[in-house]
Amino acid sequence: MKKVQLTETILRDANQSLMATRLPYGDYEGILADMDKAGYYSVECWGGATFDSCLRYLNEDPWERLRNLRKNLPNTRLQMLLRGQNLLGYKHYHDDVVEKFIELSIKNGIDVIRIFDALNDFRNIETALNATKKYAKERTVASGCISYTQSPVHTVEKYIEMCKELKTMGFDTICLKDMAGTMSPYEAEHLIKGIKDAIGDMTLVLHTHCTTGMAYMTIMKAIESGIDVIDTACSSFSGGTSQPSTETMFYALQQYGIDTGLNEDIINKVDAYFKPIKQKYVDNGQLNPKSLATDAQALVYKVPGGMLSNMIANLTDMKAMDKFEAALAEIPKVRADLGYPPLVTPLSQMVGNQAVTNVLIGERYKNISKEVKNYIKGEYGIAPAPIDPELSKKVLGDDQPVDCRIEDVKRTGEDFAAAREALGDLCRCEEDVMSYICYPDQTLKFLENKKAEAEKISVYTIEEM
């Protein structure tokens, strides 16, 4: 019997795409024991924007969240998304920082590390791969990820060569990450058949989004073409900018005689649990109806779900939602100027923010963000195609972009010593040090608040005595 397994994304990408990763641990702790019995290939629950959101918006320690997930999902592979040399941030970190982050991630409970580089510059994922292999436990999986997009320079042949390279590098599985949901059924068929011919029986995963309305058709054609694992979300948090529905795919595949390994009663129970939670966020405005819609124009804009929900949230905060359509239309123009980078974190935020800036100011590139300048300088890797000469000249002058991996010279200890000194007596463990390296301002504020809360509790306790 043919088998296709499912990764459940509700705890990470589904809520990241629909409501900018604002789902607190307390909202779903009560269903974790049931989720552990569902039979998922894995549960994606960490990485991506969860780390930032925990510290910045939810007053949660991301490491504590991970440990709690591990405790309550002992039989399930826990999966994270890692941005290669960017880790969970928007810049390249030193090799020793990348290695330590992965060591701590595995130590605290992660099993599957899905590693990608926004530009598909595989020099930027090699350190993360080596560290995953170094600290691997019995269930550890290093998954090499390709950021899928369409452009004049992204072809089936190019993607097949990328997959061959990932296999040669030593990854355990390969994931095609269609973050904007623009992969068509036709493209899926030709791409996946070509990749499977090239990599043999190596596990191939498809991650896509419903943003454009393509996802269900694309996934079914991908399964016909040999895909092994698909990413889905419980139906209450599916659709729109999120993934296809777990229960719907289970039902469809069951009729085809395809084994998913899922327990039907459990996955329905999981969805029933999240329905009122979704409604709560619809009612309070954190889940914008725009994120639940299908927008075929995303086939033009190539905008991924998380990028879209963040753009909506930011424009709403700035009371500038009237500029939404103009900002969307500006995105493909900025992307072309920058050499057609795939719109995935951190490049999606960089391109999106620059597009919004261009529209709000009313003049293109009057203000260029530091991140976009660094990209043009070559600090994120090699652009897929040449950058617009006028834009490049504006940033570089007569200089040439960097043509090497920024971390070719490994530096040791600098970040750790500086972080420990900055945290002082707020530092409780090496995970705090790592949080500070990734998000210094947010971590400092979070730990100061935690200390103040602890001191308050201590005062109340003494008074009660």
Sequence and secondary structure as in RCSB ss.txt:
>XXXX:A:sequence
MKKVQLTETILRDANQSLMATRLPYGDYEGILADMDKAGYYSVECWGGATFDSCLRYLNEDPWERLRNLRKNLPN
TRLQMLLRGQNLLGYKHYHDDVVEKFIELSIKNGIDVIRIFDALNDFRNIETALNATKKYAKERTVASGCISYTQ
SPVHTVEKYIEMCKELKTMGFDTICLKDMAGTMSPYEAEHLIKGIKDAIGDMTLVLHTHCTTGMAYMTIMKAIES
GIDVIDTACSSFSGGTSQPSTETMFYALQQYGIDTGLNEDIINKVDAYFKPIKQKYVDNGQLNPKSLATDAQALV
YKVPGGMLSNMIANLTDMKAMDKFEAALAEIPKVRADLGYPPLVTPLSQMVGNQAVTNVLIGERYKNISKEVKNY
IKGEYGIAPAPIDPELSKKVLGDDQPVDCRIEDVKRTGEDFAAAREALGDLCRCEEDVMSYICYPDQTLKFLENK
KAEAEKISVYTIEEM
>XXXX:A:secstr
  B EEEE IIIIIHHHHHTT   HHHHGGGHHHHTTS  SEEEEEETTHHHHHHHTS   HHHHHHHHHHH TT
S EEEEE GGGTTSSS   HHHHHHHHHHHHHHT  EEEEE TT  GGGTHHHHHHHHHT  TT EEEEEEE   
BTTB HHHHHHHHHHHHHHT SEEEEE TTS   HHHHHHHHHHHHHHHTTSEEEEE  STTS HHHHHHHHHHT
T  EEEEB GGG STTS  BHHHHHHHHHHTT B    HHHHHHHHHHHHHHHHHHHHTTSS GGGGS  TTHHH
H   HHHHHHHHHHHHHTT GGGHHHHHHHHHHHHHHTT   S TTHHHHHHHHHHHHHHHTSTTSS  HHHHHH
HTTTT   SS   HHHHHHHHTT     S TTSS   SHHHHHHHHHHGGG  SHHHHHHHHH HHHHHHHHHHH
HHHHHHHHHHHHHH 
